[in-house]
Amino acid sequence: MPMDAGNNGKQRPQDKFDLLAKEQGYRSRAAFKLLQLDTLFRLLPTARAVLDLCAAPGGWVQVAVSRAAPGPFVVGVDLAPIRPIRGALSLKEDITASARCGAAVRRLMDSRGVSSFEVVLHDGVGRKKKRGNPSVCGGTSASAAQEATTTQSALVMDAVRLATMFLAPNGTFITKFFRCKDYKAIMFCLKQLFERVHLSRPVASWSTPAEIYVICLRYKAPANIQPELLDLKQLHLLSVDAEKSKRQESTEFWKTGLASDFIWSEAQTPLEFLGSFLTISFDDPASLPIKNHELTTDEIKQLCEYLFVLRENGYNHLLE
């Protein structure tokens, strides 16, 4: 039985995507996430070369082979072995060792006369000892959750680093990400490297609000990339400096509403309020009683913080 991504390794019942994966021959339910993202953004049909990082067991590789341009060059990379997939190649490499992994990918590219990839995918999960997604919304201690999300953020940056080595100009990069304190820093990095950056939660995503996908379009392919831009610690400093210099622009983009207004304001209905803001804050004095109320659980606070990735059930939960 599969492991629940949001419950620290606890077993969960199979859902319809587990069953569909078995019926349709996909190696994992994650295949449906990429199928849904490709339906929305039409990324694969024009791609002649696709690189999938942290690819095991191979569900995304299967989708890439079936949806990419005819006769594609599809490569899956993972430390875990990937059983052969017709129309694809695999490498047993560690993406956190970017120099060694990059050299192995380059050798394979050179052997097939491929100079770059139009699409680079990353659906990896930072792991310590246990298999499964890090729990960041309950079921574990705060320190364990922090460690899990820090590991995930570092893995995303490893994937970004490899993407910059191999992406073609105007190429596409997709990565899974777990919301955490590194969110703004990593988004700052991606917006420097790509013309357009979108957030999405496919229907096949886990019910936990933690998991989101970042779709980065039209890679700028800069001749020189500032090293600090690919270093997570330095990236925080860069993003803070940029936020200070563009505070007005940032404020206009990142609209924050107050919990007190959500509950008591007569200017907007609660539903209109949710559609007007990207996040809800409890920081003003009038919102403190709401923040400390017994019904304002940690889950409610997380839903308020990340309105921009909620699906309908998340909105309904807040309205209730």
C-alpha positions, -999 to +999 in steps of 0.1 A: +000+000+000+013+035-009+026+058+018+008+090+026+028+120+015+014+143+042+014+120+072+051+112+079+051+077+063+017+066+075-002+043+052-030+058+032-058+041+012-054+040-025-072+067-044-085+069-080-051+080-094-034+049-079-060+027-096-058+046-129-020+043-129-023+005-127-051+004-153-032+025-178+003+010-172+019+040-155+045+032-129+033+059-104+002+080-098+025+110-103+022+105-141-012+121-139+003+153-124+025+157-155-004+148-178-025+175-163+003+201-163+010+193-200-027+196-208-027+231-193+006+244-207+013+222-238+049+217-229+058+184-244+044+181-279+071+203-294+099+190-272+125+168-290+147+163-259+134+159-223+155+155-191+137+141-160+156+145-127+148+122-098+129+101-123+124+068-105+102+048-108+096+064-142+060+076-144+071+111-157+095+094-182+066+074-196+045+105-201+074+123-217+080+095-242+043+094-251+037+131-254+069+146-268+076+151-305+081+120-325+114+101-318+123+121-287+155+119-267+142+113-232+166+107-203+156+098-167+181+104-139+179+090-104+200+073-077+175+045-076+176+022-107+149+028-133+136-003-151+139+001-188+113+022-206+109+018-244+120+051-261+139+064-231+174+062-215+183+063-178+213+072-157+220+061-121+233+094-108+229+117-078+216+151-088+230+167-056+265+159-070+259+183-099+293+183-115+295+145-117+258+141-127+261+169-152+292+152-168+273+119-171+244+136-188+266+155-211+284+123-222+251+107-230+240+138-249+272+139-270+269+103-278+235+110-294+243+143-310+220+163-287+231+198-277+203+208-252+170+199-237+138+218-245+122+206-212+138+197-178+115+181-152+120+176-115+095+157-093+120+147-066+115+147-029+142+155-003+146+124+018+166+116+049+158+082+063+122+075+053+106+073+019+078+097+012+072+134+010+082+155+039+054+164+063+051+201+066+016+206+078+013+183+108+020+148+120+056+156+129+076+180+151+083+215+140+121+207+139+115+176+117+093+196+094+119+223+091+146+198+083+124+182+056+115+214+039+151+226+040+162+193+024+135+197-003+145+233-010+182+223-015+171+195-039+151+220-059+182+242-062+202+212-073+177+206-101+178+243-110+216+242-113+214+212-137+186+229-157+209+259-163+235+235-177+213+219-203+182+239-211+178+254-245+170+291-249+133+295-243+132+261-227+109+250-199+116+238-163+090+222-140+097+214-104+078+202-074+081+224-044+069+223-008+059+256+007+084+268+033+105+298+044+126+294+012+096+301-011+103+337-019+140+332-023+136+303-048+109+322-067+132+352-069+159+329-085+135+314-110+122+348-121+157+359-129+162+329-151+128+326-169+105+350-186+074+336-170+069+316-138+035+300-129+023+280-099-001+251-102-016+223-082-027+194-105-058+176-094-037+145-088-016+163-062-018+153-026-046+168-005-021+185+018-018+222+008+020+218+010+027+205-025+028+228-055+044+228-089+064+257-104+062+259-142+090+281-156+087+291-192+111+307-217+145+302-202+166+334-207+199+314-212+221+341-197+258+338-208+269+342-171+249+333-141+257+350-108+270+322-085+250+335-056+218+330-076+223+292-074+234+292-037+204+289-014+220+308+015+232+336-007+199+336-025+181+347+006+203+378+009+198+386-028+160+382-026+158+404+005+178+431-011+157+430-042+125+431-021+137+462-003+145+480-035+112+471-051+090+472-020+062+492-038+061+468-067+062+438-044+034+452-023+012+456-054+019+421-065+018+403-032-016+414-019-022+406+018-055+407+035-062+409+072-080+380+090-101+406+109-114+420+076-121+385+063-143+378+093-159+412+100-156+435+070-189+445+053-171+459+022-167+425+007-183+391+011-159+364+024-158+348-010-149+381-027-123+387-001-106+353-009-105+362-045-088+396-039-058+385-019-029+360-022-025+356+016-043+364+049-023+379+078-030+376+115-004+403+124-026+433+132-040+436+168-076+431+156-067+397+142-050+383+173-082+370+189-089+351+156-054+338+155-056+325+190-091+310+187-095+273+192-110+269+157-080+285+140-059+254+137-025+251+122-041+239+090-063+270+088-033+292+093-015+275+064-045+278+042-046+315+050-009+319+042-011+303+008-044+313-007-027+314-042-024+276-045-057+266-029-082+245-048-120+247-043-120+224-012-094+247+005-116+278-001-147+259+011-128+249+043-120+286+050-155+297+043-169+271+067 
